[in-house]
Amino acid sequence: MADDNIIEIEDLHFAYGDNRVLRGVTLAVPRGKVVAILGVSGAGKSTLLKLIGGQIKPQHGTVRVAGRLVNDLDLDGIYELRREMGMMFQAGGLFSDLSVFDNIAFPMRELTDLPEDLIHRLVLMKLHAVGLRGASSLMPNELSGGMARRVALARSIALDPTLIMYDEPFAGLDPISLNVIAHLIRSLNDALDVTSIVVSYDVMESLMVADYAYFIHDGVLVAEGTSQQMLASADAFVSQFVNARPDGPVAFHHPAEPLRETLRIA
């Protein structure tokens, strides 16, 4: 594994039954960068995160994280590896019965022996980094969607991970909240000297913060490059996706017989 890559994936295959989600994906994630993995819904992006985190195992191919072959790790090895990862879940994943403060403190209390006074200081520092130190006593049901995402982001950096993964961080957000989250992903990555993976179908927002992007479609890698290269790409798939065009390699209609035949129109 190259020293400058924190993740290396080679010829990765995975299927849910007969549904072949990934069909030979090979990619690398450099240390210290923000890398976007883009594609339509159902392209296998979230599955890729599960394979990186060891939640599922590939049917073929390899996943290496920080030099360790995730495929071969036992349960203790998986848990140890996850200690170096932060995860911002697609739906936030906050504990509904815990306050904002206790949501951030939870991984510190569960996975460290830090004294409570130090945990208190660290939680407030993490919340301050996402602009929500004043909301520490609120409950999740008192938060707006954008605030909940920021709390989830603060929790993902609670243990100072080396790798942070974001699963659809922009989904369902208003333009202001979306811009705030995008700015936080970029600024926290650089300030904390971590590596970030952004999985999303929101192309423009992702390219705004990413150093490098991969496009996945039908289980294979169809394009890759810097954000500037993707925005200027003449590739039919990338152009359709970046410009949100209904016509192109990604079909709007699911395969079916002609409508005239279905309706028996002469």
N, C-alpha and C positions, 0 to 999 in steps of 0.2 A: 504493500500500500504506500502510495506517495505521501511523504511527510506533510505536504501542503494540502492534502485532502482529509477532511474529517470523516467523510462517507464515500464509499465506493461500492457501486451496485453493478453487477455483471450478469448479463443474459438471464434476467429475472422473469420467471413465469409463475403465475398464480391463477387459480380458477375456483369459483364457487360452483361446484357441481359441473354442469356442462357450460357454464358461463366463463369463458376464458377472459379474465379481466386484464391480466398483464401477459404479453406474449414476446418476451425477449428484450426487456428494457435494460439498457446499460447507461449509467451516468455517474458523475462524481460531483461532490459538494466541497468546494475549497473552504479552508478554515478562515474565519473572520468575515465571510461574505454573506449577503442576503441572496438566496437563490429561490426563484419562483418556479413552481411546477404547475403548469396551466393546462386546462382542457375543459371540455364540456362536462356536465353532470354525468356520472357513471363511467368516466374515462379511466378510473382506477387510481385517482390521486390519493384519496383517503386510505385506500388499501395499501398504497406504497408507504404511508406513514406507519401503518400497523406493522408492516414488515420490518421497517427500520427500528421500531420500538420492541420488536419481538413478541407482539401479541399473536401473530400468526407466522407460520413458516412457509417458505416458498416450496413449490413442487420441483422447481429446478432453478439453478443459478445461485448466486451468493450475495449477501449483504454484509459489508464490513463497516463498523462504526468505531472510530478511534483505534483502528488496528485490530479490533476483535471481530471474529466471524460470528455474527449474531445467530446464524443457523445452528451452530454447534454449542451454544451456551445452554447450561442447565438453568433451572429456575433461579438459583442464587446468583448466577452470573447475569441473568436478565435483570434482576432487581438492582444489582450493583451498577450495571450499565445505565439503567433508568435514573439513577441518582444524579447522573451527569446531564440529564435531559430535562427541559421544561416543555410543557405542552399546553397550548391554548386551544381548548376544544371548540368545535363548531358551534355548539349551543351555549358556550360559556362554562357549563358544568359546575356552577357554584353550589355549595351545600345550602339548601333553602332554609334550614333551621339554624344556621350559624350567621353571625354578624359579618360584615365586611372584614373587620379586624380578625375575627376568628377563622375566616376562610383563608386569609393570608398566613396566619400563624399555624394552621393545621399541619402542613408539611414540616415545619420547623419543630413542632412538638412531637410529631410522630417519628421523625427520622434523625433527630439530633438530641444531644443532651444539654443544649444551651439553657442557661437560667432564664426565668420568665422576664426579668427586667431587661435582659439583652434582646429577647424575642420582641418585647414591646417596642424597643428602639428600632429594630430591624424592620418590623412590620410598618411602622410609621414612615421609615425611609423608603420602603418599596411603594407605599401608597403615594408618598410625595412625588416619586418619580413619574407616576401616571396622573398626577394632579388631583388625587382624591384623599389626601390626608384628612380633610375635613369631613369625609363621609365614613370614617372608620366605624362609627356606631350604628350605621344604617343596616337594615336587613335587605337581602337580595330583592324581595318584592317591592322595595321602596326605590329601586334603581331604575333609571331609563336603560334602554337597550345599549346605548353607547357607554354608559357608566358601568354596566355589568361586564362589558367586554374589557374595559380598562381594569376592573378588579381581577378578572380572569388573567389578564396580562401580568398584573402585579404578582399574582400567585405563581405564574409560570416562571418568574425570576426569583422566587422566594429563596431558593437554595443556591443561587448563583451558578446556574448550569453552564456548560460549555456549548450546548446545542439547544436551540429553542425551535419548536415546530408549531406552526399556526395552521389550523384546519379551517378554511373558509373564514378568515378573520373579518372580512368586509360584508358578509352576507346580511341583508336586512337592515343595514345602517343608513341613517339619513346622511346627506352629503357632508355636514359639519362633523358628525361623529366619525364618519369614514375617513375624512382627512386627518382627524386627530389620531386615530388608530394607526393609519399609515405612517404618520410622522413619528409616532412612538416606536413602531417596529424598527424604523431606520435609526433613530437616535439612540435607542437602547442597545441595538446591535453594536453600534460604534462605541458608545460610552462604556459598555461592559466587556467589550472585546470578545464577543461570542459569535457563533455562527447561527444563521436563521434560515429556516425553510418555510416558505409561504406557499400553501396549497390553495388554489383559488380558480374560479372561473371568471373573476373580475379582472380582466386583462389590464386595462389602463391603470388602475390603482396599484396592481402588483408590479407592473413595469416601472411605475413611478418610484418605488422603493428598492427594487431588486438590482443587483449587480449583473446577474446572469439568469437566463430563463430557459426552461425546457417545456416543450409542448408535447402532450401525450394525446393520442387519439386511437381508438380501437385497439388499445393495449400495447401500442408501439410508440416509440419516440419519433415524431415527424419533423421536429425542428428544434434548434437550440441556438443560443447566441446571447450577446449582451442585450440589454434593454434597447439601446439605440439601434442595434442590428435588427431586432424584432420589429420595432416600429417602422423601420424603413424596408422591411423584407417584401420581396415580390412573390414569395412562396404563396400558392393559392390558399392553403389552409391557414397560414399565419395571417394573411391579408384579410380573409373572411372573418377570422376570430377577432383581430384587432379592430376592424371597422364594423363589427356586428352585422355583417351582411347575411340575409337569409339564404342566399343561393351560393353554392360552392361545394367543396368536398364534404362538408357536414350537411347532410340532407335535412330539410325541414320535415318532410313527410317520412313516416316509417314505411318500409317496403310494403306495398299492397297492390292488388290488381287495379287497373284503371277505374276511376270513379264511374265512367259511363257503363262499364261492364257490371259493376256492383249494383248500380241503379237500373240496369237493364234498359238503358236508353239506346234506341236504335240510331 
